[in-house]
Amino acid sequence: IAERGWRGKLAVPITLTRQAERMAGEGLEVVRTQASLAALTKASAQDGVVFAGAVGGGYIFPGFLPAYDGGASLCKLLELLAPAERPLSAMIADLPLATLVHRQLQCPWALKGTVMRVLNERFAEGDVDLLDGIKVFREDGWMSVLPDPDEPLIHLYAEGDSEQESLRLEEELRAIVSEVLEREEIGARG
């Protein structure tokens, strides 16, 4: 998109790797949304948004239609790739390596709110984003907890500068959440 001279905003979910900002290029601003398809669709209708993309591959090109359309997405992607004088595999090989880790943790419905409250209290003095769940920024990366809207799960995300750092951040976050869950489940039985 940047190489083709597009200018404007790129809407992406809050859980997408921070490589999005690094790759956006001049003239493009990355706008983070909640992690739902509905939030991305809503963001795509805002002024200046030229692209919205979901982690799973749903793309929106608002200049055509501010909603998901598989056929239109394929055509727009082919249009963007047509001037490239390199194979797609070479372009993919040049992408920076993302170190984002995503895990799912079982969480009873009744404890999702408690987990989020405890995390908000624990990280209240830190650099946090509460757009969707809680995302904690640190010098060594970021970590996020996002309750699943449809299943008794919570999603843990972590990204550091290396895969090892990302795994360490995820383990740290998982330990905190697991401690809250164990404490609450023991308290409920007692």
N, C-alpha and C positions, 0 to 999 in steps of 0.2 A: 504494500500500500504506500509506504514512504517512497520507495524507488519509483513509483509511477506518478509521483508528484501530488498525491492526494493531501489535502490539508483539512484539519478539523479534529474531532474527538473520536477516540476508540473506546467503546464501552466494553468492559470485561468484568467478570465476577471477582469479588474480593479474595477468593481463594486461588486465583491464577498466579503463577510464578511471577516474581518481580522482574523476570527477563522481559516482560511486556514493556515496562518503562525504559529499559536499556535499549530495546530494539525499535522503539517507536520512531525515532528519528526526528529531524527538524520539521516543525509545522504540524506535528501530531501530539495531542495530549491524551494521556490514558485516564479514563474516568472509571473508577471502581463502583460496582453495583452490588446489591445483595446477590447471593449465589443461585437465585431462582431464574427460570426461563422468563417468568412474568416480569421480573425486575429488569432483565436485559431488554425485553421487548419495550417496556415503558421508557427506558433510557434511550433506546434507539429513536424514539419519536421526538427527543429533545433537539433544540436548535444546535447545529454544528456537528452532530454525530454522523460520521461517514461509515462506520462499521461497528457492529456489536458481535461478539463471539463468545460462545459457551465453551466450557472445558471439554465437554463431550463431542464437540464438533458442530453444533448448531450455529449457523452464521446468519446475520441480518445485514443487508445492504439497504439502509433507509432511503437512499436516493431512488431505489426501485420500489421497495415496500418495507415499511417499518414492522415487519413480522418475519417469522421463519418461512422460507420457501426453498425447498431442496433444489428444484430445477433452476431457480434464479441464482441460488448460491453457486451451483456448479458452473453456470454460464459466467458469472462474475469472476470466479476463481480462474477459469480458463482465460478470460479476458486479461486478468492481471498477470498470468503466467506466459501468455503468448509472446510478448516482446523479449522474454528472457532467452539468452543464447546459451543456456546451460541446462543440462537435464535436471529434473526435479530432485533426483537423488543427490546430486551435487549441492543443490541449494539447501536441502535438509541437512546434509553433512556439515555445512558451514554454520548452522544454528548453534548458539551457545548452549551448553549443557545445563539443563535445569536440574536442580537438586531437590525439588519439592517432594516431600513425603506425605502421603495421605493414608490414614488408618481409620478404621471404624471400631468403635467400642460399644458393646452392649450397654444400654442404659435404660432402666425401667422408665416408663412414661412419667411416673410420679416423682422421679428424681431429677429430671432434666432441668427444671427451674432451680432446684437447690444447687446443682452443679454450677449453673450459670451465675447464681447469686454469690456463691463462695469464690468463684474465679474473679468476678467483678470486685469483690472486696479485697481479695489477695493482690490483684494487680492495679488497684485504684490509684496508686501513686506513680505508676509506670506510664509509658507511652502506649496508649491503647486506642483501638478503633472499634466502636460498637455498632457499626453499620449493619452487621449481620453476625450474630454470635459475639465472640470477643476475639480480637486479634491483638497480640502483644508484640510490639517492636522492641528489639534489643540490638546492641552493637553487633552481636554474632548472628543476627538473622531475625526471623519472626516465627511465631507459633499462633495457632488459632483453634478455637473450639466452636463448632457449629452444630446445634441440635438438628437432627433429621426431622423434617416435617411430617414424614409418612411412616417411619419405622421406629421401634424402640432402640435407637442408636444415637450416638453422637459422633461427629466426624472430627478427627484431629488432623491438622495440617501443620507442617513445619518446613522452613527453608533456611538453610545456612549457606555459606560460601562453598561448602563441599558436601559430598554425600554423607561423610562421617559427622559433620556438624549438624546436618539436617536430622540424621538419625538420633543424635544426642538430644537435640531440642525436642523431638517427638517423644523420646523416652522420658524426658523430664516432665513434659506435659501429661503424658499418660500416667506417670506415677502420681502426679497431683490429683488428676481426675479419679484414678482408681482408689486413692486414699479417701476422697470424699464419698465415693460410692460405698466403700466398705464401711466407713464410719456410720453412714446413714442407714445402711442395711442392718448393721449390728444394733443400732439404736432402735430400729423398728421392731426387732425381735425381742429386745430387752424390756 
